[in-house]
Amino acid sequence: MKVNEENELQDLVGKVVTVAVSTCGIVRNGFFTQMSIQGELESMGMDSTSDQYRVVKDECSYVYFDASDVYLVNPLVSTGVVIHTRIDTPPEDEL
């Protein structure tokens, strides 16, 4: 993320957001591999310069991510703000 977009994440700390990842980019409806979790966005740092965030529902439902993993913050979704992230999967021979 760019600096102004990182500030956008900091502005969302303490608010309910949805963090989403999908094999189809920002598309979140349809039957394909995707995950979404909704909850309060927390900053993992001790100050506002941290670029590490998380949303925790319970001990089995959570997401941790760095600002650099975010490629879109979409405030125009009917369910609230959606933070679209990417996850790099290791090559199959490394699994």
C-alpha positions as CSV (number, residue, x, y, z in Angstrom):
1,M,0.0,0.0,0.0
2,K,1.0,3.6,-0.5
3,V,1.4,6.0,2.4
4,N,-2.0,7.6,2.1
5,E,-3.6,4.2,1.8
6,E,-1.8,3.1,5.0
7,N,-3.3,6.1,6.7
8,E,-6.7,4.9,5.4
9,L,-6.1,1.6,7.3
10,Q,-5.1,3.5,10.5
11,D,-8.4,5.5,10.2
12,L,-10.3,2.2,10.2
13,V,-8.7,0.8,13.4
14,G,-11.4,0.2,16.0
15,K,-14.1,0.0,13.4
16,V,-15.9,-3.1,12.1
17,V,-14.5,-4.1,8.7
18,T,-14.5,-7.2,6.5
19,V,-11.2,-8.6,5.3
20,A,-11.5,-10.7,2.2
21,V,-9.3,-12.8,-0.1
22,S,-10.5,-14.4,-3.3
23,T,-9.1,-16.3,-6.2
24,C,-11.2,-13.9,-8.4
25,G,-9.7,-10.7,-7.1
26,I,-12.3,-8.4,-5.6
27,V,-15.3,-10.5,-6.6
28,R,-17.0,-11.8,-3.5
29,N,-20.1,-13.6,-4.8
30,G,-20.1,-16.9,-6.6
31,F,-18.8,-20.4,-6.0
32,F,-15.0,-20.1,-6.1
33,T,-12.3,-20.2,-3.4
34,Q,-12.7,-17.2,-1.1
35,M,-12.6,-16.2,2.5
36,S,-14.1,-13.2,4.4
37,I,-14.0,-12.4,8.1
38,Q,-15.8,-9.5,9.7
39,G,-14.8,-7.9,12.9
40,E,-13.1,-5.0,14.6
41,L,-9.8,-3.9,12.9
42,E,-6.9,-3.8,15.3
43,S,-3.4,-2.4,14.8
44,M,-0.7,-4.7,16.0
45,G,1.8,-1.9,16.8
46,M,2.3,0.1,19.9
47,D,1.8,3.4,17.9
48,S,0.2,4.6,14.7
49,T,3.3,3.8,12.5
50,S,2.7,0.0,12.6
51,D,1.7,-1.6,9.3
52,Q,0.5,-4.9,10.9
53,Y,-3.2,-5.4,11.5
54,R,-5.6,-8.1,12.5
55,V,-9.3,-9.0,12.9
56,V,-10.1,-11.6,15.5
57,K,-13.6,-13.2,15.9
58,D,-12.5,-16.0,18.2
59,E,-9.5,-18.4,18.6
60,C,-10.5,-20.2,15.3
61,S,-11.6,-17.3,13.2
62,Y,-9.0,-14.6,12.6
63,V,-6.8,-12.9,10.0
64,Y,-3.4,-11.1,10.4
65,F,-2.0,-9.0,7.6
66,D,0.5,-6.3,6.7
67,A,-0.5,-3.1,4.9
68,S,1.6,-4.4,2.0
69,D,-0.8,-7.3,1.6
70,V,-3.8,-4.9,0.9
71,Y,-4.6,-4.0,-2.6
72,L,-8.0,-2.4,-2.2
73,V,-10.0,-0.7,0.6
74,N,-13.5,-0.6,-0.6
75,P,-15.9,1.6,1.5
76,L,-18.7,1.3,-1.0
77,V,-20.0,-2.2,-0.1
78,S,-23.5,-2.5,1.5
79,T,-22.1,-4.6,4.4
80,G,-19.5,-2.0,5.3
81,V,-15.8,-1.4,4.4
82,V,-14.1,-4.4,2.7
83,I,-10.3,-4.7,2.9
84,H,-9.1,-6.9,0.0
85,T,-5.9,-8.7,0.7
86,R,-3.6,-11.1,-1.2
87,I,-2.0,-14.2,0.1
88,D,1.1,-15.6,-1.6
89,T,0.9,-19.4,-1.8
90,P,4.1,-21.3,-1.9
91,P,4.8,-23.4,-5.1
92,E,3.2,-26.8,-4.9
93,D,6.5,-28.6,-4.6
94,E,7.2,-26.6,-1.4
95,L,4.0,-27.6,0.3
